Each structure stands twice: as structure tokens, then as C-alpha cells.
Amino acid sequence: MSKPMSALRFSLALLLAAPVLGGCGDRYSTLPVPGVAAAPMPGLDASISNSTPEQAQRGMSDHTWFWTRGSGPAQIHYSTADGRDFVWLVGERRILAGQWRIDTSAAAGGQQLTQICLRYPGVRRQDLSDSWLCRPAGTMFGDMQEREAGDPLRFAGRTQAQFVLTQTPASLAEVEGRVAGSKLNLGY
């Protein structure tokens, strides 16, 4: 009689744990639910509002970052310390050259808002423009999937990547591994 009892206890424990375990690793659990108001996030809101031009400059200068937000394809950027930006889009071999800058403007209530602005002269694509597109710095950093110092993919100044990323990678490390393992590793 003890075996059915332990199976029953196990089943009960599993049923109690299912809601908790079901949410683990679910990247869609934070998507908005129609009719349900967004929860206030005072820490994030304060970070966005209080981001300084110096913090934004340090956060962008000489960093590679991975972006999957927006309506266009995923993007991998390298932003140099001198204001140049290079972007490699999923589905393309071409690396686009652009610029970045820090901008400040007056926000609601007269408070200063620090923004990160990007432009790509001669480019008119979804989420990329030859005009300056600016976003609040705190929002921009919060929306980056990953960011790391330096140019590990070494595509600053290049116009072509070694290969086409046919699907959105899981991480920068995945792309770095593919570049390093490529037969065409031409100094990357």
C-alpha cells in the first residue's frame, strides 16, 4: 500500500510545482495581455529618466550589441568610440556603415532626456534610416539582448560578413563561434 501512496504524493507535488516550472524559460511570459494594464516599473522608469549623457557614451563606445526588437530583422552592431556604427542584419552578407551620437532634449516636466541616435547615410530600410532615429538611452540599453565590450566579430570598417546569418542567433557567443569556425576565417 505504500507504493500507491508515494506515487500519489509524487503526482501531487508535480501538480503543485507545474505552474512554477511552466513559467521557467518562457520568453513570452512578459508579453502584454490584452485588457490587463502594464505593471509600473519604477526602477526601470527611473533608469530611463535619469540616464546621463556620460553613462550613455560609456555604454555605447567600443561595444558590440545584439538587437532583436523592432519590425525588421535581428541586428548585430559594433559602435566605435568615435561615433561610427556598423550593423550586420540577419539575412544579409553586407555590413552597413552608419553613425551614432548622444543627444539630450527636454522631456515632460522640463527634465533632460538622454537619447541614443543612429543613422545610416544612404540606407532606407525597416528600422534603419539615413535620418537620425533617437530613442531614450535607458530604453535602448534595456532592449538590447546582449552587449559586450570591444569588436569580437572584427567587422568595424568591413563591408561584407563571412556568411549570411539565415536565422536569428540565440546569442553573440553563437555568432562568434560560427565566425571563428568558418573556413573563410579571414582574420576575423
C-alpha positions in Angstrom: 0.0 0.0 0.0 3.0 2.3 0.5 3.8 2.3 -3.3 0.5 3.8 -4.4 0.8 6.4 -1.6 4.3 7.6 -2.8 3.1 7.8 -6.4 0.1 9.8 -5.2 2.4 12.1 -3.2 4.7 12.5 -6.2 1.8 13.3 -8.5 0.5 15.9 -6.0 4.0 17.5 -5.7 4.3 17.6 -9.5 0.8 19.2 -9.9 1.7 21.9 -7.3 5.1 22.6 -9.0 3.7 22.7 -12.6 2.6 26.4 -12.5 6.0 27.5 -11.2 8.0 25.2 -13.6 5.8 26.1 -16.5 7.0 29.7 -16.5 10.7 28.9 -16.4 12.4 29.9 -19.6 9.3 31.2 -21.2 10.4 34.4 -23.0 6.8 35.2 -24.0 5.6 35.3 -20.4 6.3 39.1 -20.4 4.2 39.9 -23.5 1.3 42.2 -22.9 -2.1 40.7 -22.2 -5.0 42.5 -23.8 -7.1 44.2 -21.2 -4.5 43.9 -18.5 -2.7 47.1 -17.6 1.1 47.1 -17.5 2.7 46.9 -14.1 4.6 50.0 -13.1 8.4 49.5 -13.1 9.8 52.5 -11.1 13.4 51.2 -11.2 13.4 51.0 -15.0 11.5 54.2 -15.4 14.0 56.0 -13.1 16.9 54.5 -15.1 15.4 55.8 -18.3 14.7 59.2 -16.9 18.0 59.6 -15.1 20.4 58.2 -17.7 23.2 60.8 -18.2 25.0 61.6 -21.5 28.2 60.3 -19.9 26.6 56.9 -19.0 25.2 56.6 -22.5 28.5 57.5 -24.1 30.3 54.8 -22.0 27.6 52.2 -22.7 27.8 52.6 -26.5 31.6 53.4 -27.1 33.5 50.4 -28.3 30.7 47.9 -27.7 29.1 45.1 -29.8 25.4 44.7 -29.2 22.7 42.3 -30.3 19.2 43.7 -31.1 16.1 41.7 -32.0 13.5 44.4 -31.3 11.6 46.3 -33.9 9.8 45.2 -37.0 12.9 44.4 -39.1 15.4 41.6 -39.0 17.7 41.0 -36.0 20.8 43.2 -36.0 24.3 42.9 -34.6 26.0 46.3 -34.1 29.5 47.4 -33.3 29.6 51.0 -32.1 33.1 52.6 -32.1 34.3 55.2 -29.6 34.5 57.9 -32.4 30.7 57.7 -33.3 30.8 55.1 -36.1 28.3 52.2 -36.1 28.5 49.0 -38.2 25.4 46.8 -38.4 25.1 43.2 -39.8 21.5 42.2 -40.4 20.2 38.6 -40.3 19.5 37.5 -43.9 22.3 39.7 -45.4 26.0 39.5 -46.0 26.5 43.2 -46.3 27.6 45.2 -43.3 26.1 48.7 -43.3 28.1 51.7 -42.1 26.4 54.4 -40.0 26.9 56.7 -37.1 25.7 57.1 -33.6 25.6 60.0 -31.2 24.2 61.0 -27.8 21.5 63.7 -27.8 19.8 65.5 -25.0 16.4 67.1 -25.1 13.8 68.5 -22.8 11.3 65.8 -21.6 8.0 66.3 -20.0 8.2 68.5 -16.9 11.4 70.2 -18.1 13.6 67.3 -17.2 16.5 66.4 -19.5 16.2 63.2 -21.6 19.3 61.5 -22.8 18.9 59.7 -26.1 21.0 57.4 -28.4 20.6 58.3 -32.0 21.6 56.2 -35.0 21.7 56.9 -38.7 22.9 55.2 -41.8 23.6 57.6 -44.7 22.1 56.3 -48.0 20.1 53.5 -46.2 16.4 53.4 -46.2 15.3 50.1 -44.6 13.0 48.9 -41.9 14.4 50.2 -38.5 17.4 51.8 -40.3 17.3 55.3 -41.9 19.6 57.9 -43.3 17.9 60.3 -40.9 18.7 60.4 -37.2 16.5 58.0 -35.2 16.6 58.6 -31.5 15.5 56.5 -28.5 15.8 57.2 -24.8 19.2 55.7 -23.7 17.7 53.7 -20.8 15.1 52.1 -23.1 17.8 51.4 -25.8 20.1 49.6 -23.3 17.1 47.7 -21.8 16.1 46.5 -25.2 19.5 45.2 -26.2 19.5 41.4 -25.9 23.3 41.3 -25.2 26.1 43.8 -25.2 29.9 43.2 -24.7 33.0 45.4 -24.8 35.1 45.5 -28.0 34.6 44.3 -31.5 34.9 40.5 -31.1 33.5 39.9 -34.6 36.0 42.4 -36.0 33.7 43.8 -38.6 34.5 47.5 -38.0 35.3 49.0 -41.4 34.2 45.9 -43.3 31.5 45.9 -45.9 30.9 42.2 -46.1 30.5 39.5 -43.5 31.9 36.0 -43.9 28.5 34.4 -44.4 24.8 35.2 -44.2 23.0 34.6 -40.9 19.9 32.8 -42.2 18.1 32.9 -38.8 18.3 34.9 -35.7 21.1 33.6 -33.5 20.5 32.7 -29.8 23.4 34.9 -28.7 26.5 36.8 -29.6 28.6 33.8 -28.5 26.9 31.7 -31.1 27.8 34.1 -33.8 31.4 34.5 -32.5 31.7 30.7 -32.6 30.4 30.4 -36.2 32.8 33.2 -37.3 35.8 31.6 -35.6 34.9 28.2 -37.0 34.3 29.4 -40.6 36.5 28.1 -43.4 36.7 31.6 -44.6 38.1 33.0 -41.4 39.9 35.9 -43.0 41.3 37.4 -39.9 38.0 37.7 -38.1 
